[in-house]
């Protein structure tokens, strides 16, 4: 129907019509094999908004000879599902395409499970959420999981060409032309959101007057107006948010300043100053650590400056901090040593503290042999004496393994090595 958005009118009816998603639709892939053999199993399609999950689900169902029905986990209730079960009993099998499946409540899940087990209902769920985080394990274990990724700009261009033909067929009294640059801008600016690209194309076609020859030409300027700007989707509670944070820290750890600035830009565009600050501070100590200990102090100063300035000006000290952290030598030796000590305690408990190190600030401590034999290092000429500090059972344990990735830790290693050589414990 023409009043429906172009993206809806253009939904594929067969798997062959799907643009992109070759990891799902290429011959030999599991999903493609299922469709070819007409032997579907229940599945969940998950991925970012606007990537065509529902369209793919309809195309999969339309490629088989099994009837299908559409449901929404939020708006449809248990009675709606009961009707579909009755229909499935008559037809022997029915495909149920369920949008927002991550919102399926326990009552609906419990109702569906036996029918999925029997194969009477074939479920194709669609969700923007990570199924391992959001889908009940009982449902998830009965479904194949297929990730729908953001289409590449070239795939979006293919769909824009189809969309142009669709619009042309709907208004034959005019000729619709889209310049190559305009199509490229829509493909890039949509950020892989097919829905956004097609709907922008439709707005452009309907809002641009034809010239005297009856030709409607969509130029880059028109495309920019209709899509307004590069779409940027960043859900602070979604999986993509945590993927960006992970990539941000790993890029700093890997000394890739360009990648780190890219992910910083994404977090800044999302306005997530709190996450940036927290991640930078932990990175300064976790990944740079003793290789450049001053970086932690300078990072904290940059964070405090960004908080006082706010965005967008706060991006300036943050850029300085990210660049320094990326190009600093890296060392995780200190916290890894602590983790090793914590692991020992968890596995083997806490052995008794040596008597000579125990507290002596109470009456009767000497009678219990507390503090006896303790040597005060400051009384020694070089400020160090050879005595045991670890519990007896751990006296030869070594947790700290220094690295040589920065001058500061190289100096620490020299001291550490000398002390070990002098120690008899």
C-alpha positions, 0 to 999 in steps of 0.5 A: 500500500502506497501510504506505507513507508517505502522501506515497508513496501520494499520488504523482500519476499524471497531470500534471494531478494536480501541485499548483503548478509552474505554470511547468512544467505550465500549458498552453503551457509546454514540458513541458506541450506535450511531454506533450500531444503525447506527444512526450517528450524526455530531461530533468532535473528539479532542485530542493530536497528534498521538492518532488516531483521524482520524483512529477512524473517519474512523472506525466509518464511516466504521462501518456504511452502509453510504459512507464517504469521507476524507477532510482537512480543509486547503487543500480542497476548497469550490468546493470540498465540493460542489462536496460532497454535490452533491454526498450526494444528490444522495446517500441521505446521506454522511459522511465527515471526516474533518481533522484540522477542527479548520482551517475551514474558515468562507466561508466554514463554512457558506457553510456547515451549512445548509447541516449539519442542513438538515442531508444530510452531517454528519460531523466527524471533527478531531482536536488537538485543544480545540473545545471550543477555536477554533471551530466556535460556529455555527459548534460546536453547531451542533456537539457532542464533543468526547475527544480522550485521549492518549492511555495507554502503554498497549493499545499501546502494543496491537497495536504493536503486531498487527503491528508485525503481519502486518509486518510479513505478508508483509515479509513472508521470514523472522520471526519477533520477538519483545522482551517484553522489546523492546515492552515495551520501544516503548510503554512507549517512544512513550508517547501515540503517536500511530503513533510514536510507529508503525513507530518506529517498522517499522523502526526497522523491516526494518533496522535490519538484519535477522540472519542465521535462517532468524529471525529478533529480535527487542531488547531494544537497537534497539527499543531505537535507532529507537524511539531515545528518549521519545517523549515529545510533548509540544505546547506552544500555545496549550491547553496542555500547559495551562493544565500543567501550571494549574497543576503546580500551583495547585500541589504547592498549594496542597503541593504535591512536587513530582507532582510540580517537575514533572510539572516543569520538563515538562516545563523545557523540553519544554524550557519555562523558562519565563512561569515557572518564571512568574507562580512561582512568582504569586504562591509565593504571591497568594498561600503562601502569608502571611503564609511565606512572605519571600518565595516571596523574595526567589522565586524572587531571584531564578527566577533571578538566573535561568534567569542569568544561563539559562537552564539547570543550571537554573533548580537548583534554580527553584527546590529549589523554588518549593520545598520551596513553596510546603512545606510552609504553605499556605494563600490567605487571603491578596489578597482575602481581596483585591478582596472583596474590589474590588468587593464592588467598582464594585457593589456599587461604591466608597463612599466619603472619610471621610472629616478628611482624605481628602487632605489638601495640598492646600489653602482653604482646612480648609474652606472646612472642609478638614482634620479637626479632623484628629488624627496623630497616631505617636503622640499617645504613642503606635502609634495608635489612634481609628478613622474612615478610611473607608467611612461612608457607609462601616465603619463596613466592614471587608475584611481581614480574617486572617489565622493561617497557618504560624507564621507570619500571626498568629502574624498578626491575634493577632494584627488585633484582638486586634485592632478590640477589641479596635476600636469603629468604 
